[in-house]
Amino acid sequence: MVEQQFKLCCHIVATVGLISILTVSALTPEQRKLFLDYHNDVRQKVSPPASNMQHMIYNESLEVLAQKWVDKCEFRHPPRSDEEYRPYGQNIGASGNPREQGSIEAILKKWHHEVQNYNYTHNSCNGVCGHYTQMVWHNSYQLGCAMAKCSGMLQGMNAFFIACQYYPRGNWKGQRPYSTADVTPTTVKLPAKRYIRNSSTGMAND
């Protein structure tokens, strides 16, 4: 199994004790669009410019998987032994903003802000950069996100717990997230999986 290079690091320290779900916040169409548009905007504006960046589409099946994870209210990633989540990349974050919209925007900006820690030339991180590199991984073209409000998650305070699932997963060891005209692309054998584009919603479904 190929190891991942860019580790996805937690941004919060959860208070020891029982953390439980307060509300399950099913995403609205507008919120799905926010997640998708933000990712595509970041992907289109990478520097140096990408020569192989794929346009993202939204996958509601990945949203279901993300919702299942955030409903646990446990700020961690699935273990590698979890076969259900193994084929997918995942970014997680938590925000104490009382508004759902504000929390989504804050987490997306925090992931994107990691770009300052990533050096494309040397393909290295100076600090945490794995959330950003997963956002811009060239062939991670399917996205599904979810959120839940959890008690006591953020230093004893209630917080929105957000997760995004990506297919195919990114952050493969020894590879850059995308290629430029001056870099020869590296191909990776990916697990076979079929998707059907839903023409009425513009979303992809299993």
C-alpha positions as CSV (number, residue, x, y, z in Angstrom):
1,M,0.0,0.0,0.0
2,V,1.3,3.4,-0.9
3,E,1.9,5.6,2.1
4,Q,0.5,9.1,2.3
5,Q,3.1,11.9,2.4
6,F,1.2,14.9,3.7
7,K,-0.4,14.1,7.1
8,L,-3.7,15.7,7.9
9,C,-3.2,17.3,11.2
10,C,-5.8,18.2,13.8
11,H,-6.4,21.9,14.3
12,I,-8.2,21.7,17.6
13,V,-7.6,20.1,21.0
14,A,-10.8,18.5,22.3
15,T,-11.5,18.8,26.0
16,V,-11.3,15.4,27.7
17,G,-14.8,14.1,28.5
18,L,-17.9,13.1,26.8
19,I,-18.5,14.8,23.4
20,S,-22.0,14.3,21.9
21,I,-23.8,15.4,18.9
22,L,-26.3,18.3,19.3
23,T,-27.7,18.7,15.9
24,V,-27.3,17.0,12.5
25,S,-27.0,19.8,9.9
26,A,-28.0,18.4,6.5
27,L,-26.4,20.6,3.9
28,T,-28.5,22.9,1.8
29,P,-28.0,23.1,-1.9
30,E,-26.4,26.5,-1.3
31,Q,-24.0,25.0,1.2
32,R,-23.0,22.2,-1.2
33,K,-22.4,24.8,-3.9
34,L,-20.2,26.8,-1.5
35,F,-18.0,23.8,-0.7
36,L,-17.8,22.9,-4.4
37,D,-17.2,26.4,-5.8
38,Y,-14.6,27.2,-3.1
39,H,-12.6,24.0,-4.0
40,N,-12.8,24.7,-7.8
41,D,-11.7,28.3,-7.3
42,V,-8.7,27.3,-5.3
43,R,-7.8,24.6,-7.8
44,Q,-8.0,27.0,-10.7
45,K,-5.7,29.5,-9.0
46,V,-2.9,27.3,-7.9
47,S,0.6,28.6,-8.3
48,P,2.5,27.5,-10.3
49,P,-0.4,26.9,-12.7
50,A,-1.5,23.3,-13.1
51,S,-1.4,21.5,-16.4
52,N,-3.5,18.5,-15.3
53,M,-6.1,19.9,-12.8
54,Q,-9.5,18.3,-13.0
55,H,-12.7,20.2,-12.4
56,M,-14.5,18.9,-9.3
57,I,-18.1,17.7,-9.2
58,Y,-20.2,17.1,-6.1
59,N,-20.9,13.5,-5.1
60,E,-23.9,13.0,-2.7
61,S,-22.7,9.5,-1.8
62,L,-19.5,11.0,-0.5
63,E,-21.6,13.5,1.5
64,V,-23.4,10.5,3.2
65,L,-20.1,9.1,4.1
66,A,-18.9,12.4,5.5
67,Q,-22.1,12.8,7.5
68,K,-21.7,9.4,9.0
69,W,-18.2,10.4,10.2
70,V,-19.0,13.8,11.7
71,D,-22.0,12.4,13.5
72,K,-19.5,10.5,15.7
73,C,-18.3,13.9,17.0
74,E,-14.8,12.5,17.3
75,F,-12.1,14.8,16.0
76,R,-10.0,12.3,14.2
77,H,-9.5,10.6,10.9
78,P,-10.6,7.0,10.1
79,P,-7.8,4.5,10.8
80,R,-6.2,2.9,7.8
81,S,-7.8,-0.3,8.7
82,D,-11.3,1.1,8.0
83,E,-12.1,-0.3,4.6
84,E,-15.2,1.8,4.2
85,Y,-13.1,5.0,4.2
86,R,-9.8,3.7,2.8
87,P,-10.4,4.6,-0.8
88,Y,-11.1,8.3,0.0
89,G,-9.2,11.3,1.1
90,Q,-10.6,13.3,4.0
91,N,-10.2,16.8,5.4
92,I,-11.7,17.7,8.8
93,G,-12.1,20.8,10.8
94,A,-14.0,22.4,13.7
95,S,-15.3,25.9,14.2
96,G,-16.8,27.7,17.1
97,N,-18.7,30.1,14.8
98,P,-22.3,30.0,15.8
99,R,-23.5,30.2,12.2
100,E,-23.3,27.2,9.8
101,Q,-22.3,29.4,6.9
102,G,-19.6,31.2,8.9
103,S,-18.2,27.8,10.1
104,I,-18.0,26.4,6.6
105,E,-16.2,29.5,5.3
106,A,-13.8,29.6,8.2
107,I,-12.8,25.9,7.8
108,L,-12.4,26.2,4.0
109,K,-10.2,29.3,4.5
110,K,-8.1,27.6,7.1
111,W,-7.4,24.6,4.8
112,H,-6.6,27.0,1.9
113,H,-4.4,29.1,4.2
114,E,-2.0,26.1,4.5
115,V,-0.8,27.0,0.9
116,Q,1.8,29.2,2.6
117,N,3.4,26.2,4.2
118,Y,3.7,24.2,1.0
119,N,6.8,24.5,-1.3
120,Y,5.9,23.2,-4.8
121,T,9.5,23.2,-6.1
122,H,10.7,21.0,-3.3
123,N,7.4,19.3,-2.7
124,S,7.7,19.8,1.0
125,C,5.8,21.3,3.9
126,N,7.0,23.8,6.5
127,G,4.2,23.0,9.0
128,V,0.8,21.6,8.2
129,C,-0.2,21.6,4.5
130,G,-2.0,18.3,4.0
131,H,-5.5,19.8,3.9
132,Y,-4.4,22.2,1.2
133,T,-2.7,19.6,-0.9
134,Q,-5.8,17.4,-0.7
135,M,-7.9,20.3,-1.9
136,V,-5.8,20.7,-5.0
137,W,-4.9,17.1,-5.7
138,H,-5.3,17.0,-9.5
139,N,-7.4,13.9,-9.9
140,S,-9.4,14.1,-6.7
141,Y,-12.3,15.3,-8.7
142,Q,-15.3,14.2,-6.6
143,L,-16.2,15.9,-3.4
144,G,-18.8,15.4,-0.7
145,C,-19.0,17.3,2.6
146,A,-21.0,17.3,5.8
147,M,-21.3,19.0,9.2
148,A,-22.7,18.3,12.7
149,K,-22.8,20.5,15.8
150,C,-21.0,18.8,18.7
151,S,-21.0,19.6,22.4
152,G,-17.7,20.4,24.1
153,M,-15.5,19.7,21.0
154,L,-13.6,23.0,20.8
155,Q,-11.9,23.6,24.2
156,G,-15.0,22.7,26.0
157,M,-17.3,24.8,23.8
158,N,-19.8,23.6,21.2
159,A,-18.5,23.6,17.7
160,F,-19.5,22.6,14.1
161,F,-17.5,19.6,13.1
162,I,-17.0,19.5,9.3
163,A,-15.6,16.8,7.0
164,C,-15.0,16.6,3.3
165,Q,-14.4,13.3,1.5
166,Y,-12.4,13.2,-1.8
167,Y,-12.3,10.6,-4.5
168,P,-9.8,9.4,-5.6
169,R,-7.8,10.1,-2.5
170,G,-4.8,12.4,-2.7
171,N,-1.6,13.1,-0.7
172,W,0.4,10.2,-2.1
173,K,4.0,9.9,-0.9
174,G,6.6,11.3,-3.3
175,Q,4.1,13.0,-5.6
176,R,3.2,16.6,-6.1
177,P,-0.5,17.4,-5.9
178,Y,-0.6,18.5,-9.6
179,S,1.8,18.9,-12.6
180,T,2.9,22.0,-14.4
181,A,4.1,22.2,-18.0
182,D,7.7,21.7,-16.6
183,V,6.9,18.6,-14.5
184,T,6.2,15.2,-15.9
185,P,3.0,13.8,-14.5
186,T,3.1,10.7,-12.3
187,T,0.4,8.2,-12.8
188,V,-1.1,6.1,-10.0
189,K,-3.2,3.0,-10.4
190,L,-6.5,3.8,-8.8
191,P,-9.3,1.4,-7.5
192,A,-12.0,0.9,-10.1
193,K,-15.3,2.7,-9.3
194,R,-18.1,3.8,-11.5
195,Y,-20.1,7.0,-11.2
196,I,-23.1,8.3,-13.1
197,R,-23.5,12.0,-13.6
198,N,-26.9,13.3,-12.6
199,S,-27.8,15.8,-15.3
200,S,-30.6,17.4,-13.3
201,T,-28.5,18.3,-10.4
202,G,-25.0,18.4,-11.8
203,M,-24.0,16.0,-9.1
204,A,-22.4,12.6,-9.3
205,N,-24.0,9.6,-7.7
206,D,-23.1,5.9,-7.3
